Structures are given as structure tokens and as C-alpha cells.
Amino acid sequence: MPLTAFSVSRQQELDVDQLLQLFADQHQRPKLKRSEPIPEIWKQVIHADVECPACFAKGAEVVRATSSKVTGEAIKQAYFRFPGGHHDFCDFAALPPGEAPEGLVQFSSTARDGLSRAVRDLVCKGIHLGLLDQARIRSMREWFHNKKVSAVFQVTLDHRVFQWVAAVQAAAWPVRYQPQWLTINRELLGVPGFQMKTAMEVMLARRHESLLTFLSDRTVMLRPLVGRIEKLLNANSSRLVFDPTILKVEYDATFELARFMSHHYHPVQKALGRGYVDVKASKPLMAFTALLLFLSDWDLNKAASLFARIASYRGDVDQNLGNVMGLNPFHDYDAWAALKVLQEIPVREYEAYDLEHRTREWMIEADAALAMGQSF
């Protein structure tokens, strides 16, 4: 359930306390005490006006924060509940109350790490200059939500196939650094320092050449993604899920702009360094660059110009302007895209092999083949 929700009438993203304070101000009355019930008329307005920030469902109800009767300390944050249900592809649909989806980013004034502070400062500047606002951020979320519901696929990948393919690719990977002319035979094993492991790697690379080519042609490198793919499989087996590959053009553009900012905007450069993976993994930066591109019709040059106008502003800004919810629409993009590719692998690439085999069995197999006079 979301901690913040979007008020259509106010065109603002608000948490429960902010919303109730606005009602109190509007009716010229003191702030509600924690023990004081929400007036029925307020509830009716909230039900009609407030919508989920991810799927735009209406019918919101407020769940007040709770505190310990002994210590007075907060036990549970206030949040919004949608009894009518979220859309099936809503990021909040399967989450416990008050927990935020991994792809949503709070551009908060309480941000602690350097990257979050740098991005929040850009958001505040953009809002101050009138180039960004909560309504446009909401429009971006709606655009991506509609993309989600327009392209889906069912998760049917066999865990054993996934683990076996990942193991084959990892074991065969070192062969790319071996000379292509090299043929492994029994005589080579007599060379001091030549290892059976090399023979095994070459055997796999040549036996599964078409499988490895299938993966490389689709730029899939599984080793850094195994943990994330495993998590996605466990959580979504047999379910219909969003097909992220429909956003490949937007994803590539967002990464390019994020990488440009990491190289040329000092606050981001200082926080990130120049790591390729760090740029993709930085949710606030990817969320901000996706917003710039969305507002620029996905034109990189227009988005870079918009960024320049924001970043070059030197005046003072209210840092509370950045208290809005952004969206990194490409969270886990690489893992989802790889999972989809794995499902598309032709059955002939693995049906004849023991999917439980790993390095030990492959080493034994290579040794036996060479002993029988085979080469590879």
C-alpha cells in the first residue's frame, strides 16, 4: 500500500499527514489529533479524489499511523489503502502495507547519500524553474503504466534450464580468450601446465556454440544477473508479467543520458564515479533521466538541453520542492529481458543434455572423450 498518493484536484503527490493538514487548513480548524477520527466529508473527498500513484486506481482510504501506548514511538506509518483493488500490473498490488516498490523513487529532502541529494537538487531546481512538476511526473508514470499493460508474457522458464544455461555460459566464457585455431586432443594434456579445465571449457564452447551465439546475439550475459533472475522466477512463476523489451529504445536512451550526466555533472560524477554498472543501478539517476527524456519526446539532444537549463541554475531553491515520487521504469530491466530470452531458447539446445551436470561432470566427460581419441 502506498505511503503517498496523488490528489487530482490539487495536482500534488501527498502523504497522509500532508493531505490531512491541507483539509484542516481548508476548513480553518486545528490539525487532527491522532485519536481524533477523520470527518466523514473528508473521507468522501479522499475516496473520489485521491488515486494510487502507480496504477491510478481510485477509492482511496486513509490508514492512520499507530504508536506504542507505552513509549509513544511510532509503530506503523500512515498509508493509503485501495479496497477496490489495484491493477494487476500495479507495483503496489502484491506489497505489504506501507512498503514501496523497488522501482519508485522518493526525491526526499531527507535524502542521505550523495547521489540522492544531487538528483533531489536537480528536481528542486526543475520545479522552481517551472520545467518539472508533480502533474508531469504523474503523466510519465501513467505513460509507463499503459506501456506495461500493452505488452505482457507468461513466466514459464524451468529453473533447471536457467541454472544449466547460466553454468554453460560461465564455464565456456574463458574460451573467448583462447586462439580459435586451437584443437584440444590427448597429446596436449601432456604439456606441463596445460589443464583439463581448459579442455572442458573448449568442449563446452564448441558443443554449445549455437546456444552461446543465441545468447551473445541478444547481448545476454547471465553471470551478474543470476541472483535477480532467480528472485524474479521464484516470485512470478506461471504469472503474466510486463515485457520490458518493448521499452528497449527508451531504456538505451535513458542509460545514455545517465552516463552523460555521470561524466559531465560534477555532483553526480563525484557520487557515482564512472562505473558502467553503477549508472544502471542508480535508481534516482535513472528515474530523473527517464523523466527528462519523457518530457523531451525521448529525444536525447532535447533532454540534454533541458538538463543543462536545470543544472546551470545558480539561484536558491526550496529543497522541500523535491518531496515527490519519481519512477525508475527500468528497474530490473536487464534481468527481465534476459529471462525472456532464456524462455525463447530452442528446446533442441538443451533437451539432449543432463541439466544437473556442472563442472565436475563436464571435466569427467572431457577426460573420457579425450581418452577415447576424440578431439574438440
C-alpha atoms as a printed R data frame, in Angstrom:
    type eleno elety resid chain resno       x       y       z
1   ATOM     1    CA   MET     A     1   0.000   0.000   0.000
2   ATOM     2    CA   PRO     A     2   1.410   3.429  -0.923
3   ATOM     3    CA   LEU     A     3   2.729   5.903   1.621
4   ATOM     4    CA   THR     A     4   1.860   8.723  -0.790
5   ATOM     5    CA   ALA     A     5  -0.983   9.190  -3.260
6   ATOM     6    CA   PHE     A     6  -1.909  11.691  -5.952
7   ATOM     7    CA   SER     A     7  -4.627  14.284  -5.393
8   ATOM     8    CA   VAL     A     8  -6.197  15.008  -8.769
9   ATOM     9    CA   SER     A     9  -7.852  18.222  -7.590
10  ATOM    10    CA   ARG     A    10  -4.622  19.575  -6.129
11  ATOM    11    CA   GLN     A    11  -2.312  18.016  -8.743
12  ATOM    12    CA   GLN     A    12   0.009  17.002  -5.918
13  ATOM    13    CA   GLU     A    13   1.547  13.851  -4.515
14  ATOM    14    CA   LEU     A    14   0.895  13.850  -0.774
15  ATOM    15    CA   ASP     A    15   1.431  11.633   2.223
16  ATOM    16    CA   VAL     A    16  -1.370  11.149   4.749
17  ATOM    17    CA   ASP     A    17  -0.199  13.857   7.153
18  ATOM    18    CA   GLN     A    18   0.186  16.412   4.354
19  ATOM    19    CA   LEU     A    19  -3.273  15.633   2.990
20  ATOM    20    CA   LEU     A    20  -4.976  15.880   6.380
21  ATOM    21    CA   GLN     A    21  -3.176  19.149   7.089
22  ATOM    22    CA   LEU     A    22  -4.473  20.589   3.808
23  ATOM    23    CA   PHE     A    23  -8.015  19.633   4.811
24  ATOM    24    CA   ALA     A    24  -7.530  21.245   8.217
25  ATOM    25    CA   ASP     A    25  -6.238  24.444   6.611
26  ATOM    26    CA   GLN     A    26  -9.087  24.459   4.094
27  ATOM    27    CA   HIS     A    27 -11.681  24.174   6.874
28  ATOM    28    CA   GLN     A    28  -9.795  26.592   9.135
29  ATOM    29    CA   ARG     A    29  -9.505  24.196  12.000
30  ATOM    30    CA   PRO     A    30  -6.600  22.768  14.046
31  ATOM    31    CA   LYS     A    31  -4.668  19.751  12.869
32  ATOM    32    CA   LEU     A    32  -6.398  16.459  13.689
33  ATOM    33    CA   LYS     A    33  -5.157  14.763  16.821
34  ATOM    34    CA   ARG     A    34  -4.091  11.146  16.422
35  ATOM    35    CA   SER     A    35  -7.059   9.959  18.460
36  ATOM    36    CA   GLU     A    36  -9.493  12.177  16.569
37  ATOM    37    CA   PRO     A    37 -11.478  10.481  13.764
38  ATOM    38    CA   ILE     A    38 -11.319  11.806  10.224
39  ATOM    39    CA   PRO     A    39 -14.541  13.699   9.388
40  ATOM    40    CA   GLU     A    40 -16.862  11.759   7.091
41  ATOM    41    CA   ILE     A    41 -16.915  14.517   4.459
42  ATOM    42    CA   TRP     A    42 -13.124  14.376   4.241
43  ATOM    43    CA   LYS     A    43 -13.289  10.621   3.703
44  ATOM    44    CA   GLN     A    44 -15.750  11.103   0.844
45  ATOM    45    CA   VAL     A    45 -13.498  13.646  -0.865
46  ATOM    46    CA   ILE     A    46 -10.446  11.397  -0.448
47  ATOM    47    CA   HIS     A    47 -12.384   8.441  -1.894
48  ATOM    48    CA   ALA     A    48 -13.340  10.438  -5.005
49  ATOM    49    CA   ASP     A    49 -10.174  12.498  -5.477
50  ATOM    50    CA   VAL     A    50  -7.104  10.544  -4.410
51  ATOM    51    CA   GLU     A    51  -5.581   7.891  -6.670
52  ATOM    52    CA   CYS     A    52  -2.817   5.299  -6.493
53  ATOM    53    CA   PRO     A    53   0.491   6.802  -7.683
54  ATOM    54    CA   ALA     A    54   1.321   3.705  -9.736
55  ATOM    55    CA   CYS     A    55  -1.884   2.383 -11.349
56  ATOM    56    CA   PHE     A    56  -4.210   5.381 -10.754
57  ATOM    57    CA   ALA     A    57  -6.895   3.342  -9.016
58  ATOM    58    CA   LYS     A    58  -9.392   5.455  -7.096
59  ATOM    59    CA   GLY     A    59 -11.420   4.782  -3.976
60  ATOM    60    CA   ALA     A    60  -8.658   5.620  -1.507
61  ATOM    61    CA   GLU     A    61  -8.963   5.246   2.237
62  ATOM    62    CA   VAL     A    62  -6.567   6.595   4.844
63  ATOM    63    CA   VAL     A    63  -4.944   4.296   7.394
64  ATOM    64    CA   ARG     A    64  -3.624   6.399  10.261
65  ATOM    65    CA   ALA     A    65  -0.221   5.906  11.856
66  ATOM    66    CA   THR     A    66  -0.122   3.921  15.094
67  ATOM    67    CA   SER     A    67   2.093   4.473  18.123
68  ATOM    68    CA   SER     A    68   3.088   2.453  21.155
69  ATOM    69    CA   LYS     A    69   0.837   3.134  24.144
70  ATOM    70    CA   VAL     A    70   3.857   2.600  26.381
71  ATOM    71    CA   THR     A    71   6.624   4.589  24.689
72  ATOM    72    CA   GLY     A    72   4.650   6.782  22.311
73  ATOM    73    CA   GLU     A    73   7.006   5.808  19.488
74  ATOM    74    CA   ALA     A    74   5.626   5.191  16.013
75  ATOM    75    CA   ILE     A    75   4.874   1.539  15.281
76  ATOM    76    CA   LYS     A    76   3.403   1.824  11.793
77  ATOM    77    CA   GLN     A    77   3.438   4.619   9.239
78  ATOM    78    CA   ALA     A    78   0.252   6.101   7.839
79  ATOM    79    CA   TYR     A    79  -0.594   4.905   4.337
80  ATOM    80    CA   PHE     A    80  -3.327   4.842   1.700
81  ATOM    81    CA   ARG     A    81  -5.450   1.756   1.134
82  ATOM    82    CA   PHE     A    82  -7.464   0.976  -2.003
83  ATOM    83    CA   PRO     A    83 -10.192  -1.538  -1.038
84  ATOM    84    CA   GLY     A    84 -11.378  -1.764  -4.641
85  ATOM    85    CA   GLY     A    85  -8.005  -3.207  -5.572
86  ATOM    86    CA   HIS     A    86  -5.052  -2.180  -7.693
87  ATOM    87    CA   HIS     A    87  -4.484  -3.039 -11.345
88  ATOM    88    CA   ASP     A    88  -2.879  -6.473 -11.761
89  ATOM    89    CA   PHE     A    89   0.313  -4.820 -13.006
90  ATOM    90    CA   CYS     A    90   0.412  -2.157 -10.303
91  ATOM    91    CA   ASP     A    91   3.724  -2.022  -8.448
92  ATOM    92    CA   PHE     A    92   1.829  -1.896  -5.137
93  ATOM    93    CA   ALA     A    93  -0.523  -4.804  -5.839
94  ATOM    94    CA   ALA     A    94   1.410  -7.543  -4.039
95  ATOM    95    CA   LEU     A    95   3.249  -5.462  -1.433
96  ATOM    96    CA   PRO     A    96   2.636  -5.331   2.337
97  ATOM    97    CA   PRO     A    97   1.077  -2.110   3.695
98  ATOM    98    CA   GLY     A    98   3.456   0.837   3.657
99  ATOM    99    CA   GLU     A    99   6.147  -0.871   1.580
100 ATOM   100    CA   ALA     A   100   7.322   0.955  -1.547
101 ATOM   101    CA   PRO     A   101   8.002  -0.806  -4.876
102 ATOM   102    CA   GLU     A   102  11.663  -1.059  -5.799
103 ATOM   103    CA   GLY     A   103  11.165   0.996  -8.948
104 ATOM   104    CA   LEU     A   104   9.620   4.007  -7.216
105 ATOM   105    CA   VAL     A   105  11.995   6.717  -6.034
106 ATOM   106    CA   GLN     A   106  11.267   9.258  -3.314
107 ATOM   107    CA   PHE     A   107  13.082  12.510  -4.160
108 ATOM   108    CA   SER     A   108  13.067  13.404  -0.479
109 ATOM   109    CA   SER     A   109  14.570  16.379   1.352
110 ATOM   110    CA   THR     A   110  15.872  13.835   3.871
111 ATOM   111    CA   ALA     A   111  17.978  12.016   1.257
112 ATOM   112    CA   ARG     A   112  21.283  10.986   2.804
113 ATOM   113    CA   ASP     A   113  23.575   9.594   0.113
114 ATOM   114    CA   GLY     A   114  25.400  11.884  -2.294
115 ATOM   115    CA   LEU     A   115  23.640  10.692  -5.436
116 ATOM   116    CA   SER     A   116  20.138  11.057  -3.985
117 ATOM   117    CA   ARG     A   117  20.983  14.570  -2.774
118 ATOM   118    CA   ALA     A   118  22.397  15.537  -6.181
119 ATOM   119    CA   VAL     A   119  19.312  14.283  -8.026
120 ATOM   120    CA   ARG     A   120  16.929  15.819  -5.478
121 ATOM   121    CA   ASP     A   121  18.667  19.177  -6.003
122 ATOM   122    CA   LEU     A   122  18.088  18.868  -9.766
123 ATOM   123    CA   VAL     A   123  14.416  18.019  -9.205
124 ATOM   124    CA   CYS     A   124  14.004  21.048  -6.924
125 ATOM   125    CA   LYS     A   125  15.663  23.322  -9.480
126 ATOM   126    CA   GLY     A   126  13.485  21.940 -12.270
127 ATOM   127    CA   ILE     A   127  10.295  22.519 -10.277
128 ATOM   128    CA   HIS     A   128  11.458  26.003  -9.220
129 ATOM   129    CA   LEU     A   129  12.092  26.898 -12.879
130 ATOM   130    CA   GLY     A   130   8.687  25.558 -13.923
131 ATOM   131    CA   LEU     A   131  10.272  22.857 -16.091
132 ATOM   132    CA   LEU     A   132   9.074  19.979 -13.891
133 ATOM   133    CA   ASP     A   133   6.034  19.491 -11.707
134 ATOM   134    CA   GLN     A   134   4.152  16.711  -9.977
135 ATOM   135    CA   ALA     A   135   1.487  16.547 -12.681
136 ATOM   136    CA   ARG     A   136   4.115  15.859 -15.350
137 ATOM   137    CA   ILE     A   137   5.791  13.263 -13.160
138 ATOM   138    CA   ARG     A   138   2.398  11.605 -12.774
139 ATOM   139    CA   SER     A   139   1.914  11.729 -16.556
140 ATOM   140    CA   MET     A   140   5.188   9.877 -17.014
141 ATOM   141    CA   ARG     A   141   4.096   7.173 -14.571
142 ATOM   142    CA   GLU     A   142   0.782   6.841 -16.405
143 ATOM   143    CA   TRP     A   143   2.544   6.547 -19.773
144 ATOM   144    CA   PHE     A   144   4.755   3.751 -18.480
145 ATOM   145    CA   HIS     A   145   1.824   2.022 -16.794
146 ATOM   146    CA   ASN     A   146  -0.046   1.959 -20.105
147 ATOM   147    CA   LYS     A   147   3.061   0.529 -21.760
148 ATOM   148    CA   LYS     A   148   3.115  -2.200 -19.127
149 ATOM   149    CA   VAL     A   149  -0.433  -3.334 -19.727
150 ATOM   150    CA   SER     A   150   0.065  -3.329 -23.504
151 ATOM   151    CA   ALA     A   151   2.864  -5.923 -23.573
152 ATOM   152    CA   VAL     A   152   2.968  -8.996 -21.360
153 ATOM   153    CA   PHE     A   153   4.347 -12.521 -21.360
154 ATOM   154    CA   GLN     A   154   3.935 -15.537 -19.087
155 ATOM   155    CA   VAL     A   155   6.844 -16.713 -16.946
156 ATOM   156    CA   THR     A   156   7.301 -20.371 -17.876
157 ATOM   157    CA   LEU     A   157  11.074 -20.761 -17.573
158 ATOM   158    CA   ASP     A   158  12.227 -24.017 -15.969
159 ATOM   159    CA   HIS     A   159  14.613 -23.289 -13.069
160 ATOM   160    CA   ARG     A   160  16.818 -26.209 -14.142
161 ATOM   161    CA   VAL     A   161  17.155 -24.907 -17.698
162 ATOM   162    CA   PHE     A   162  18.031 -21.447 -16.407
163 ATOM   163    CA   GLN     A   163  20.701 -22.709 -13.997
164 ATOM   164    CA   TRP     A   164  22.186 -25.074 -16.594
165 ATOM   165    CA   VAL     A   165  22.370 -22.429 -19.336
166 ATOM   166    CA   ALA     A   166  23.977 -19.974 -16.907
167 ATOM   167    CA   ALA     A   167  26.530 -22.613 -15.901
168 ATOM   168    CA   VAL     A   168  27.358 -23.481 -19.537
169 ATOM   169    CA   GLN     A   169  27.841 -19.833 -20.462
170 ATOM   170    CA   ALA     A   170  30.019 -19.148 -17.409
171 ATOM   171    CA   ALA     A   171  32.170 -22.243 -17.959
172 ATOM   172    CA   ALA     A   172  32.642 -21.589 -21.684
173 ATOM   173    CA   TRP     A   173  33.313 -17.861 -21.296
174 ATOM   174    CA   PRO     A   174  37.153 -18.137 -20.895
175 ATOM   175    CA   VAL     A   175  37.397 -19.800 -24.328
176 ATOM   176    CA   ARG     A   176  36.913 -16.416 -25.980
177 ATOM   177    CA   TYR     A   177  40.475 -15.684 -24.835
178 ATOM   178    CA   GLN     A   178  41.870 -18.885 -26.392
179 ATOM   179    CA   PRO     A   179  43.168 -18.945 -30.002
180 ATOM   180    CA   GLN     A   180  40.434 -20.002 -32.428
181 ATOM   181    CA   TRP     A   181  42.714 -22.423 -34.231
182 ATOM   182    CA   LEU     A   182  43.339 -24.452 -31.082
183 ATOM   183    CA   THR     A   183  42.197 -28.084 -31.239
184 ATOM   184    CA   ILE     A   184  42.201 -29.978 -27.955
185 ATOM   185    CA   ASN     A   185  43.477 -33.561 -28.110
186 ATOM   186    CA   ARG     A   186  45.049 -36.118 -25.763
187 ATOM   187    CA   GLU     A   187  48.596 -35.056 -26.629
188 ATOM   188    CA   LEU     A   188  48.011 -31.542 -25.311
189 ATOM   189    CA   LEU     A   189  47.289 -32.921 -21.845
190 ATOM   190    CA   GLY     A   190  50.932 -33.974 -21.642
191 ATOM   191    CA   VAL     A   191  52.108 -30.365 -21.921
192 ATOM   192    CA   PRO     A   192  53.287 -29.182 -18.474
193 ATOM   193    CA   GLY     A   193  50.797 -26.634 -17.184
194 ATOM   194    CA   PHE     A   194  48.017 -27.495 -19.629
195 ATOM   195    CA   GLN     A   195  44.878 -28.094 -17.580
196 ATOM   196    CA   MET     A   196  41.923 -30.388 -18.053
197 ATOM   197    CA   LYS     A   197  39.779 -27.386 -17.126
198 ATOM   198    CA   THR     A   198  40.803 -25.708 -20.391
199 ATOM   199    CA   ALA     A   199  39.860 -28.837 -22.324
200 ATOM   200    CA   MET     A   200  36.461 -28.883 -20.609
201 ATOM   201    CA   GLU     A   201  35.855 -25.211 -21.418
202 ATOM   202    CA   VAL     A   202  36.699 -25.697 -25.095
203 ATOM   203    CA   MET     A   203  34.499 -28.800 -25.252
204 ATOM   204    CA   LEU     A   204  31.524 -26.842 -23.907
205 ATOM   205    CA   ALA     A   205  32.145 -23.794 -26.093
206 ATOM   206    CA   ARG     A   206  32.254 -25.850 -29.281
207 ATOM   207    CA   ARG     A   207  29.478 -28.266 -28.392
208 ATOM   208    CA   HIS     A   208  27.116 -25.465 -27.405
209 ATOM   209    CA   GLU     A   209  28.235 -22.904 -29.969
210 ATOM   210    CA   SER     A   210  24.718 -22.272 -31.275
211 ATOM   211    CA   LEU     A   211  23.351 -21.771 -27.740
212 ATOM   212    CA   LEU     A   212  26.153 -19.371 -26.813
213 ATOM   213    CA   THR     A   213  25.671 -17.478 -30.079
214 ATOM   214    CA   PHE     A   214  21.934 -17.248 -29.381
215 ATOM   215    CA   LEU     A   215  22.721 -15.535 -26.071
216 ATOM   216    CA   SER     A   216  25.505 -13.265 -27.333
217 ATOM   217    CA   ASP     A   217  23.457 -12.102 -30.334
218 ATOM   218    CA   ARG     A   218  20.917 -10.863 -27.812
219 ATOM   219    CA   THR     A   219  23.616  -9.329 -25.562
220 ATOM   220    CA   VAL     A   220  22.730 -11.600 -22.644
221 ATOM   221    CA   MET     A   221  25.452 -12.166 -20.047
222 ATOM   222    CA   LEU     A   222  23.906 -14.158 -17.236
223 ATOM   223    CA   ARG     A   223  26.585 -14.274 -14.537
224 ATOM   224    CA   PRO     A   224  25.852 -10.838 -12.954
225 ATOM   225    CA   LEU     A   225  22.087 -11.404 -13.254
226 ATOM   226    CA   VAL     A   226  21.691 -14.905 -11.806
227 ATOM   227    CA   GLY     A   227  20.537 -13.729  -8.369
228 ATOM   228    CA   ARG     A   228  17.978 -11.262  -9.733
229 ATOM   229    CA   ILE     A   229  16.614 -13.709 -12.318
230 ATOM   230    CA   GLU     A   230  16.268 -16.371  -9.616
231 ATOM   231    CA   LYS     A   231  14.310 -13.931  -7.451
232 ATOM   232    CA   LEU     A   232  12.031 -12.952 -10.353
233 ATOM   233    CA   LEU     A   233  11.416 -16.603 -11.210
234 ATOM   234    CA   ASN     A   234  10.527 -17.503  -7.634
235 ATOM   235    CA   ALA     A   235   8.112 -14.582  -7.331
236 ATOM   236    CA   ASN     A   236   6.453 -14.808 -10.746
237 ATOM   237    CA   SER     A   237   6.404 -18.419 -11.936
238 ATOM   238    CA   SER     A   238   3.386 -19.025 -14.228
239 ATOM   239    CA   ARG     A   239   2.271 -15.389 -13.894
240 ATOM   240    CA   LEU     A   240   1.692 -12.867 -16.660
241 ATOM   241    CA   VAL     A   241   4.294 -10.105 -16.362
242 ATOM   242    CA   PHE     A   242   5.277  -6.941 -18.194
243 ATOM   243    CA   ASP     A   243   7.536  -7.453 -21.216
244 ATOM   244    CA   PRO     A   244  10.315  -4.864 -20.701
245 ATOM   245    CA   THR     A   245  11.801  -5.316 -24.155
246 ATOM   246    CA   ILE     A   246   9.062  -3.067 -25.546
247 ATOM   247    CA   LEU     A   247  10.994  -0.242 -23.844
248 ATOM   248    CA   LYS     A   248  14.416  -1.050 -25.280
249 ATOM   249    CA   VAL     A   249  14.697   2.241 -27.213
250 ATOM   250    CA   GLU     A   250  13.706   4.254 -24.134
251 ATOM   251    CA   TYR     A   251  15.976   2.170 -21.888
252 ATOM   252    CA   ASP     A   252  19.000   2.699 -24.115
253 ATOM   253    CA   ALA     A   253  18.331   6.448 -24.304
254 ATOM   254    CA   THR     A   254  17.901   6.718 -20.526
255 ATOM   255    CA   PHE     A   255  21.163   4.907 -19.904
256 ATOM   256    CA   GLU     A   256  22.993   7.119 -22.413
257 ATOM   257    CA   LEU     A   257  21.738  10.313 -20.771
258 ATOM   258    CA   ALA     A   258  22.508   8.968 -17.284
259 ATOM   259    CA   ARG     A   259  26.021   8.070 -18.405
260 ATOM   260    CA   PHE     A   260  26.455  11.555 -19.920
261 ATOM   261    CA   MET     A   261  25.426  13.134 -16.613
262 ATOM   262    CA   SER     A   262  27.755  10.858 -14.649
263 ATOM   263    CA   HIS     A   263  30.672  12.051 -16.776
264 ATOM   264    CA   HIS     A   264  29.875  15.754 -17.049
265 ATOM   265    CA   TYR     A   265  27.868  16.867 -13.994
266 ATOM   266    CA   HIS     A   266  30.205  17.099 -11.037
267 ATOM   267    CA   PRO     A   267  27.792  16.303  -8.158
268 ATOM   268    CA   VAL     A   268  26.678  13.102  -9.899
269 ATOM   269    CA   GLN     A   269  30.191  12.284 -11.090
270 ATOM   270    CA   LYS     A   270  31.501  12.635  -7.544
271 ATOM   271    CA   ALA     A   271  28.768  10.413  -6.107
272 ATOM   272    CA   LEU     A   272  28.891   7.738  -8.804
273 ATOM   273    CA   GLY     A   273  32.359   7.624 -10.218
274 ATOM   274    CA   ARG     A   274  32.487   6.254 -13.742
275 ATOM   275    CA   GLY     A   275  31.198   2.734 -13.152
276 ATOM   276    CA   TYR     A   276  29.106   1.300 -16.008
277 ATOM   277    CA   VAL     A   277  27.068  -0.878 -13.684
278 ATOM   278    CA   ASP     A   278  26.662   1.852 -11.076
279 ATOM   279    CA   VAL     A   279  24.892   4.120 -13.572
280 ATOM   280    CA   LYS     A   280  22.307   1.469 -14.422
281 ATOM   281    CA   ALA     A   281  21.832   0.559 -10.772
282 ATOM   282    CA   SER     A   282  21.336   4.131  -9.555
283 ATOM   283    CA   LYS     A   283  17.551   4.385  -9.235
284 ATOM   284    CA   PRO     A   284  17.356   8.163  -8.601
285 ATOM   285    CA   LEU     A   285  19.517   8.996 -11.624
286 ATOM   286    CA   MET     A   286  17.682   6.634 -13.976
287 ATOM   287    CA   ALA     A   287  14.341   7.980 -12.704
288 ATOM   288    CA   PHE     A   288  15.392  11.589 -13.301
289 ATOM   289    CA   THR     A   289  16.846  10.989 -16.766
290 ATOM   290    CA   ALA     A   290  13.751   8.990 -17.773
291 ATOM   291    CA   LEU     A   291  11.627  11.980 -16.735
292 ATOM   292    CA   LEU     A   292  13.761  14.403 -18.775
293 ATOM   293    CA   LEU     A   293  13.505  12.160 -21.825
294 ATOM   294    CA   PHE     A   294   9.759  11.674 -21.403
295 ATOM   295    CA   LEU     A   295   9.309  15.464 -21.317
296 ATOM   296    CA   SER     A   296  11.533  15.728 -24.417
297 ATOM   297    CA   ASP     A   297   9.678  13.114 -26.504
298 ATOM   298    CA   TRP     A   298  12.616  10.741 -25.987
299 ATOM   299    CA   ASP     A   299  14.966  12.992 -27.954
300 ATOM   300    CA   LEU     A   300  18.424  12.805 -26.356
301 ATOM   301    CA   ASN     A   301  19.549  16.241 -27.531
302 ATOM   302    CA   LYS     A   302  16.368  17.919 -26.288
303 ATOM   303    CA   ALA     A   303  16.684  16.116 -22.961
304 ATOM   304    CA   ALA     A   304  20.341  17.142 -22.643
305 ATOM   305    CA   SER     A   305  19.335  20.769 -23.256
306 ATOM   306    CA   LEU     A   306  16.608  20.509 -20.618
307 ATOM   307    CA   PHE     A   307  19.135  19.057 -18.188
308 ATOM   308    CA   ALA     A   308  21.569  21.889 -18.966
309 ATOM   309    CA   ARG     A   309  18.922  24.530 -18.189
310 ATOM   310    CA   ILE     A   310  18.231  22.896 -14.836
311 ATOM   311    CA   ALA     A   311  21.817  22.105 -13.844
312 ATOM   312    CA   SER     A   312  23.142  25.561 -14.741
313 ATOM   313    CA   TYR     A   313  20.677  27.416 -12.470
314 ATOM   314    CA   ARG     A   314  22.626  29.084  -9.657
315 ATOM   315    CA   GLY     A   315  19.852  30.649  -7.578
316 ATOM   316    CA   ASP     A   316  18.428  29.446  -4.271
317 ATOM   317    CA   VAL     A   317  15.638  26.882  -4.318
318 ATOM   318    CA   ASP     A   318  13.333  25.398  -1.700
319 ATOM   319    CA   GLN     A   319  14.613  21.869  -1.080
320 ATOM   320    CA   ASN     A   320  11.128  20.763   0.003
321 ATOM   321    CA   LEU     A   321  10.041  21.088  -3.623
322 ATOM   322    CA   GLY     A   322  11.731  17.745  -4.226
323 ATOM   323    CA   ASN     A   323   9.339  15.816  -1.986
324 ATOM   324    CA   VAL     A   324   7.786  13.973  -4.916
325 ATOM   325    CA   MET     A   325   7.678  10.354  -6.017
326 ATOM   326    CA   GLY     A   326   9.619   9.514  -9.159
327 ATOM   327    CA   LEU     A   327   9.750   6.325 -11.175
328 ATOM   328    CA   ASN     A   328  12.668   4.276 -12.444
329 ATOM   329    CA   PRO     A   329  10.702   2.381 -15.112
330 ATOM   330    CA   PHE     A   330  13.711   0.224 -15.943
331 ATOM   331    CA   HIS     A   331  14.226  -1.395 -12.548
332 ATOM   332    CA   ASP     A   332  15.457  -4.957 -13.215
333 ATOM   333    CA   TYR     A   333  15.245  -4.333 -16.979
334 ATOM   334    CA   ASP     A   334  18.342  -6.441 -17.752
335 ATOM   335    CA   ALA     A   335  17.157  -9.348 -15.602
336 ATOM   336    CA   TRP     A   336  13.644  -9.347 -17.091
337 ATOM   337    CA   ALA     A   337  14.982  -9.044 -20.641
338 ATOM   338    CA   ALA     A   338  17.402 -11.933 -20.023
339 ATOM   339    CA   LEU     A   339  14.618 -14.077 -18.535
340 ATOM   340    CA   LYS     A   340  12.529 -13.520 -21.646
341 ATOM   341    CA   VAL     A   341  15.464 -14.514 -23.889
342 ATOM   342    CA   LEU     A   342  16.018 -17.671 -21.820
343 ATOM   343    CA   GLN     A   343  12.405 -18.681 -22.422
344 ATOM   344    CA   GLU     A   344  12.942 -18.277 -26.157
345 ATOM   345    CA   ILE     A   345  15.915 -20.677 -26.337
346 ATOM   346    CA   PRO     A   346  15.015 -23.543 -28.716
347 ATOM   347    CA   VAL     A   347  14.378 -26.794 -26.832
348 ATOM   348    CA   ARG     A   348  16.901 -28.608 -29.032
349 ATOM   349    CA   GLU     A   349  19.696 -26.643 -27.342
350 ATOM   350    CA   TYR     A   350  19.236 -28.442 -24.024
351 ATOM   351    CA   GLU     A   351  16.826 -31.382 -24.300
352 ATOM   352    CA   ALA     A   352  19.579 -33.940 -25.008
353 ATOM   353    CA   TYR     A   353  21.717 -32.982 -22.000
354 ATOM   354    CA   ASP     A   354  21.638 -33.751 -18.301
355 ATOM   355    CA   LEU     A   355  20.592 -30.447 -16.750
356 ATOM   356    CA   GLU     A   356  22.121 -31.427 -13.409
357 ATOM   357    CA   HIS     A   357  25.659 -31.601 -14.831
358 ATOM   358    CA   ARG     A   358  28.160 -28.950 -13.813
359 ATOM   359    CA   THR     A   359  31.948 -28.521 -13.823
360 ATOM   360    CA   ARG     A   360  32.767 -31.847 -12.134
361 ATOM   361    CA   GLU     A   361  30.700 -33.917 -14.568
362 ATOM   362    CA   TRP     A   362  31.913 -31.930 -17.571
363 ATOM   363    CA   MET     A   363  35.545 -32.477 -16.551
364 ATOM   364    CA   ILE     A   364  34.941 -36.232 -16.325
365 ATOM   365    CA   GLU     A   365  33.185 -36.156 -19.694
366 ATOM   366    CA   ALA     A   366  36.026 -34.241 -21.372
367 ATOM   367    CA   ASP     A   367  38.644 -36.604 -19.923
368 ATOM   368    CA   ALA     A   368  36.744 -39.674 -21.112
369 ATOM   369    CA   ALA     A   369  36.259 -38.228 -24.605
370 ATOM   370    CA   LEU     A   370  39.962 -37.420 -24.981
371 ATOM   371    CA   ALA     A   371  40.922 -40.877 -23.676
372 ATOM   372    CA   MET     A   372  38.829 -42.386 -26.485
373 ATOM   373    CA   GLY     A   373  40.766 -40.375 -29.062
374 ATOM   374    CA   GLN     A   374  38.217 -37.613 -29.605
375 ATOM   375    CA   SER     A   375  39.271 -34.005 -30.107
376 ATOM   376    CA   PHE     A   376  37.431 -30.706 -29.890
